[in-house]
Amino acid sequence: MRLYCLSVWEESPLYTEMEKAALELTEHVTLLPTLKVPDPVYQRVRKHFSEVQYINLVLLIMMINSWNRMSIAMGFTPGADSQ
């Protein structure tokens, strides 16, 4: 259920404040050229994550973004049989 509601995480009561802070950071890091990471977002995330955890979270977001971009660039289709 929580996975299905991910696209409406901001309005959903299914996510904790800590999870919402991480998801908000994810959106800003993913759309960095247009959104950047504003100070209030950084402060919300740091309420829940230490400096090392923050760095690890950003690295994780960047890694997943790179996998997604690689998949798109190589024409992979989710759910398609691999040959």
Secondary structure in CASP SS format (residue, H / E / C, confidence):
PFRMAT SS
TARGET T0000
AUTHOR 0000-0000-0000
METHOD secondary structure of the structure
MODEL  1
M C 1.00
R C 1.00
L C 1.00
Y C 1.00
C C 1.00
L H 1.00
S H 1.00
V H 1.00
W C 1.00
E C 1.00
E C 1.00
S C 1.00
P C 1.00
L C 1.00
Y C 1.00
T C 1.00
E H 1.00
M H 1.00
E H 1.00
K H 1.00
A H 1.00
A H 1.00
L H 1.00
E H 1.00
L H 1.00
T H 1.00
E H 1.00
H H 1.00
V H 1.00
T H 1.00
L C 1.00
L H 1.00
P H 1.00
T H 1.00
L H 1.00
K C 1.00
V C 1.00
P C 1.00
D H 1.00
P H 1.00
V H 1.00
Y H 1.00
Q H 1.00
R H 1.00
V H 1.00
R H 1.00
K H 1.00
H H 1.00
F C 1.00
S C 1.00
E H 1.00
V H 1.00
Q H 1.00
Y H 1.00
I H 1.00
N H 1.00
L H 1.00
V H 1.00
L H 1.00
L H 1.00
I H 1.00
M H 1.00
M H 1.00
I H 1.00
N H 1.00
S H 1.00
W H 1.00
N H 1.00
R H 1.00
M H 1.00
S H 1.00
I H 1.00
A H 1.00
M C 1.00
G C 1.00
F C 1.00
T C 1.00
P C 1.00
G C 1.00
A C 1.00
D C 1.00
S C 1.00
Q C 1.00
END
